[in-house]
Amino acid sequence: MTFEEFIPKWYENHPLAKFDEDDHLSNKSVSDLITLIAQKLDWIQFCSENNINNIDDDFRETLFEDILQLLNMEAMEHSTISFGSLIDFFKSLSKEKADDYDLKLLSYVNELLQSYHSFEDFYHLYSAWTSIRIYFLKEVQLGFPAAEAGWMTGFYEARRQDFLKIREVDFPSMKIMGNYFLEMYASCKTIERWAMAGDIVKIHDRVVVFLRDLLVSARNNGYYDYEERIKEIIEEIKAETDSTPSVFISYTDSDKVITDQIEAAISNKARVHRDKHDVVAGVNLKNFMKSIRKQDFVILVVSDEYLQRRNCMYEVLQLLKDYEENEEAFWNKVKIFNIATGIHKGIGRAKKIKYWTDACNEIESKLGEIPEPASEGLVKEAKILRYISMEIDILLDHLNDEFCEKDLTKFIDVTNKSLQKWAQYGNNPYTDALLAVFQERLNSV
């Protein structure tokens, strides 16, 4: 069966969608174009379900052009912009082709935005794009093209005076754009940094400018609950341009000499943060852990004493939990110097687990003897100790792992190399979009 033979059968199921197919495509209405796109998408699905190999590149390219024309018409008429046909089209493609078409889509949207002169025209498309883009990419399992960060933040920067109209009256719309900017910015930072090209495409600065506009919008429109969080995000992003990585060292007093050696060896390449971790029970560990997570690197000096320190164990197990879905990210951030003994044999591991089980059982045995209001703090403490006793085996597995260095000289050398690489390629988002643009240009030559 051909596409032409498929159409009569399609109309049998969609009799109200009939239009004059002799009209030139440019004369068709939005509804006619929607019908034509639906026919082609259904034909692709029909071929897939029936193992018919009748879909060539020209057919897909024509369909994509139809969808882009529909996008333009909906934008120009200020009607609802639907991305449903785009999602269906992309789902029919291979991953490689989907990436190629996504760059074409981005380029087309950018051209449309540049061609619109009135604020009402370009804002209708811009707001629709930012509100649906994250959902669209997740649906078709694609990541942000790095070039998108440069184009979209650059457009906001160029037309910022117009966007201030929205800032003054419509915080919810600004918030949607903010979520889009942050997701896009986060995606930029995951790109492998294989060269440094300078701070040319200033994605970072543009995002900060937008977030400041978002903060003003929250204040002006009475969304005061958002102010503190927006301020925190601004400070977090501003701190990311520092070319010197921050390192948090987790250790115990008994390992202070080793920790001093590590700090002395890396202090010229990093900003070192240390804490004795002897905080009493009841301290707000959630806030304390938050300060650790903000560091670029975490060094754990793990000894027998470390494995018996409540706060140390809670911190490191929380870190392991945070990164359990991305092992590579964990080992890029966390460096372990292991001097603990007895962890390679079952009896040694059992003793370390039993230490925490006994500590928890001891507290739980006393809870019945203490009136309920007075035992609230002990209940929380018992939960933490129980958590440690149940999760410590995960840490012991990691301590046997190849990632844990036991030779101090080698550990310092490896750590310094990681810090040097960070300083060279950095947590610097400026270059990511630029590199992608350069790569696109090279590929097109």
LUMSEBA-801961 format. One record per residue (C-alpha): x, y, z; residue in three letters. Coordinates in steps of 0.001 Angstrom, whole numbers, plus 500000, padded with zeros to 6 digits. Last residue first. Layout:
REM residues N
XYZAla/...
//
This chain:
REM residues 445
531731522809506468Val/528507521885508287Ser/530250519746510883Asn/532644522569511759Leu/529756524990512186Arg/527917522581514450Glu/531083522050516503Gln/531537525795516941Phe/527947526134518128Val/528434523253520551Ala/531614524813521891Leu/529852528123522470Leu/526996526513524339Ala/529418524850526724Asp/531921527680527107Thr/530087529880529543Tyr/529061527055531879Pro/532236527167533967Asn/532460524403536530Asn/535987524153535386Gly/537907523145532345Tyr/541304524194533662Gln/540403524604537342Ala/538506521303537348Trp/541434519551535646Lys/543800520915538284Gln/541501519775541076Leu/541277516270539596Ser/545052516125539160Lys/545529517284542740Asn/543256514486543961Thr/545194511836542052Val/548508513054543480Asp/547150513356547025Ile/545770509812546888Phe/549020508450545446Lys/551020509973548295Thr/548477508801550896Leu/548403505177549738Asp/545035503604550554Lys/543062504897547559Glu/539330504181547364Cys/538047504055543778Phe/539014500399543452Glu/536195499453545779Asp/536635497784549150Asn/535631501028550862Leu/532602501142548552His/531316497826549921Asp/531820499126553456Leu/529726502175552564Leu/526838499978551423Ile/527176497880554597Asp/526658501045556640Ile/523064501352555415Glu/521021499404557979Met/523090500335561044Ser/523228503978559897Ile/519443504175559481Tyr/518950502591562898Arg/521268505197564395Leu/519313508015562747Ile/515982506572563875Lys/517289506161567436Ala/518360509806567487Glu/514899510928566424Lys/513336508835569185Val/515911510187571636Leu/514898513775570871Gly/511212512994571457Glu/511897511166574737Ser/510967514003577087Ala/507428514355575718Pro/506956510542575832Glu/508001509911579445Pro/511262507895579654Ile/511507504220580667Glu/510062502900577419Gly/512737504767575443Leu/515611503075577288Lys/515660499898575193Ser/515547501970572018Glu/518744503758573033Ile/520622500532573650Glu/519236498894570506Asn/520534501735568362Cys/524040501574569776Ala/524028497762569501Asp/523035497913565822Thr/525709500546565234Trp/528542498446566676Tyr/527060495314565096Lys/527682496756561603Ile/531333497355562409Lys/531740493889563973Lys/530079492210560970Ala/532477493950558591Arg/535455492583560503Gly/533976489079560652Ile/533253489069556935Gly/536744490038555926Lys/537852492973553780His/536642495608556252Ile/539103494692559003Gly/540965497965559028Thr/540023501531558028Ala/542722503604556329Ile/540646504660553306Asn/541161507941551488Phe/537880508534549676Ile/537305511123546949Lys/533748512306546253Val/532802514583543349Lys/533750512682540209Asn/533090509431542050Trp/529504510425542769Phe/528812511758539268Ala/529977508451537783Glu/527739506491540156Glu/524608508305539085Asn/521453506834540601Glu/523021506304544042Glu/524312509874544111Tyr/522158511379546827Asp/522078508134548797Lys/525861507928548876Leu/526002511519550120Leu/523459510709552822Gln/525591507743553861Leu/528621510044554071Val/526900512571556307Glu/525235510058558642Tyr/528475508183559112Met/530452511293559971Cys/527731512477562342Asn/527609509178564244Arg/531321508577564502Arg/532154504857564697Gln/533233504415561068Leu/535444507485561450Tyr/537275505845564374Glu/538117502833562189Asp/539382505231559516Ser/537807507017556560Val/539294510315555429Val/536455511446553159Leu/537208514179550636Ile/534251516068549145Val/534578518073545935Phe/532749521001544322Asp/531113521995547591Gln/527367522729547713Lys/526598519232548954Arg/528606519877552118Ile/526626523018553033Ser/523365521128552540Lys/524601518406554864Met/524789520929557708Phe/521327522221556912Asn/519901518706557108Lys/522042517918560142Leu/520137520441562259Asn/521890519713565541Val/519907517471567892Gly/522789515239568881Ala/526023517123569586Val/528350518284566833Val/531689516499566828Asp/532146516641563070His/535576518234563374Lys/534889520496560406Asp/536984521417557416Arg/536567523539554280His/539425523829551783Val/539427526370548965Arg/541390524620546255Ala/544569524501544171Lys/547142525990546572Asn/545434524232549497Ser/545863520793547936Ile/549039519468549598Ala/548621521365552860Ala/545035520114553185Glu/546060516505552605Ile/548852516723555149Gln/546579518360557727Asp/544031515580557150Thr/546682512955557841Ile/547625514667561115Val/543955515189562076Lys/543073511505561780Asp/542188511048565476Ser/540240514292565293Asp/537834512745562810Thr/537459513390559073Tyr/535255514960556385Ser/537164517317554117Ile/535084519768552057Phe/536746521015548883Val/535906524174546949Ser/537169524551543399Pro/539052527685542320Thr/537893529201538998Ser/534863530778540682Asp/532067531039538129Thr/529814528745540137Glu/529375531197542994Ala/526978533340540950Lys/524798530292540366Ile/524453529505544067Glu/523882533159544960Glu/521115533494542374Ile/519516530239543521Ile/519491531410547142Glu/517921534751546181Lys/515208532935544221Ile/514511530756547279Arg/514195533771549577Glu/511859535658547247Glu/509412532870546443Tyr/507171533261549493Asp/506810536970548685Tyr/504691536417545599Tyr/503087539863545882Gly/503292540932542257Asn/506051543509542588Asn/508153541325544880Arg/507936538185542745Ala/508568540234539586Ser/511668541807541140Val/513011538335541935Leu/512240537151538403Leu/514140540121536984Asp/517072539116539180Arg/516679535570537890Leu/516862536875534315Phe/520094538725534972Val/521549535609536635Val/520585533507533610Val/522247536015531304Arg/525456535967533343Asp/525679532161533210His/524945531914529535Ile/527741534298528713Lys/528586533081525211Val/532109534455524942Ile/533651533524528290Asp/536775531910526925Gly/537363529009524550Ala/538390526227526877Met/538499522710525506Ala/537161519195526166Trp/534469520174528677Arg/531991517305528606Glu/528464518666528700Ile/526689518349532041Thr/526869522079532767Lys/524765522972529751Cys/521921520757530984Ser/521787522688534250Ala/521479525929532283Tyr/518607524532530221Met/516768523374533323Glu/517403526737535004Leu/516235528728531989Phe/513065526623531597Tyr/512198526933535280Asn/512698530693535010Gly/510484530941531922Met/507688529281533876Ile/508335531636536807Lys/508110534668534508Met/504699533465533356Ser/503555533042536969Pro/504997536503537860Phe/502794538419535428Asp/502422542196535940Val/505781543964536209Glu/507939541191534794Arg/505696540827531754Ile/506272544408530653Lys/509949543910531519Leu/510045541471528581Phe/510044544411526175Asp/513076545985527794Gln/514755542574527751Arg/514579542167523997Arg/518308541595523388Ala/518856539809526714Glu/515850537567526209Tyr/517074536705522713Phe/520539535920524047Gly/519067533600526674Thr/517249531724523919Met/520090531604521385Trp/522968530793523683Gly/521125528173525708Ala/519678526599522567Glu/523187526070521158Ala/523775523481523885Ala/521067521239522412Pro/518863520386525409Phe/518558516666526020Gly/516344514212524170Leu/514055511492525492Gln/511088512220523184Val/508764512901526116Glu/511541514463528160Lys/512371516930525387Leu/508729517939524928Phe/508100518346528664Tyr/511116520645528963Ile/510056522634525882Arg/506406523165526787Ile/506370526397528808Ser/509531527858527282Thr/508289527391523706Trp/504809528744524405Ala/506288531809526131Ser/508643532496523222Tyr/505954532004520562Leu/503451534400522132His/506277536751523147Tyr/507436537105519549Phe/504101538343518227Asp/502937540451521180Glu/506317542185521406Phe/506085543374517807Ser/508995542824515454His/508902539129514640Tyr/511690537945512329Ser/514198537192515092Gln/511702534976516889Leu/510931533085513695Leu/514613532522512950Glu/515165531174516475Asn/512188528853516134Val/513619527551512853Tyr/517086526977514333Ser/515583525114517291Leu/513552522882515005Leu/516572522146512816Lys/518593521316515934Leu/515778519012517057Asp/515763517396513608Tyr/519394516370513946Asp/518932515025517489Asp/515846513067516385Ala/517808511607513474Lys/520438510203515825Glu/517884508896518338Lys/515892507158515575Ser/512685508846514528Leu/508980508005514985Ser/508938509535518463Lys/510091512807516917Phe/507009513028514694Phe/504605512212517529Asp/506230514884519724Ile/506119517416516904Leu/502446516667516243Ser/501650517247519914Gly/503557520519520177Phe/500429522637520070Ser/500607526414519858Ile/497287527912520928Thr/496333530743518598Ser/498229534027518350His/497575534044514571Glu/501277534486513838Met/502279531767516309Ala/499698529304515024Glu/500786529970511437Met/504475529560512263Asn/503948526284514105Leu/501804525002511248Leu/504599525839508818Gln/507034523960511019Leu/504740520927511046Ile/504442520983507250Asp/508228521259506928Glu/508592518206509183Phe/506156516260506999Leu/508146517173503897Thr/511384516040505558Glu/509811512783506685Arg/508577512006503169Phe/511943512935501658Asp/513774510684504125Asp/511809507608503062Asp/508806505902504637Ile/507547502945502572Asn/509019500030504502Asn/505768498388505568Ile/506144496309508737Asn/502412496545509515Asn/502635498487512791Glu/505419500724511498Ser/503671501408508206Cys/500447502326509997Phe/502337504618512393Gln/504000506430509500Ile/500631506714507720Trp/499035508067510900Asp/501721510780511035Leu/501141511623507389Lys/497374511851507762Gln/497642513903510975Ala/499950516384509214Ile/497440516842506364Leu/494582517305508834Thr/496504519895510875Ile/497285521728507621Leu/493613521832506751Asp/492746523154510229Ser/495408525874509980Val/494066526934506610Ser/495534525878503285Lys/496663528362500694Asn/500385527706501202Ser/499828524000500564Leu/498507524609497053His/494875523599496791Asp/494212520342494908Asp/493732518492498193Glu/490438520239498829Asp/489621519309502420Phe/488015516327504194Lys/488387516216507995Ala/484713515493508668Leu/484936511965507241Pro/487762510831509605His/487518507017509769Asn/486567506590506109Glu/488909509478505373Tyr/491898507325506416Trp/490811504552504025Lys/490812507079501175Pro/494268508336502327Ile/496056504938502448Phe/496111504460498695Glu/497971507750498244Glu/500376506768501049Phe/501155503542499217Thr/500000500000500000Met/
//
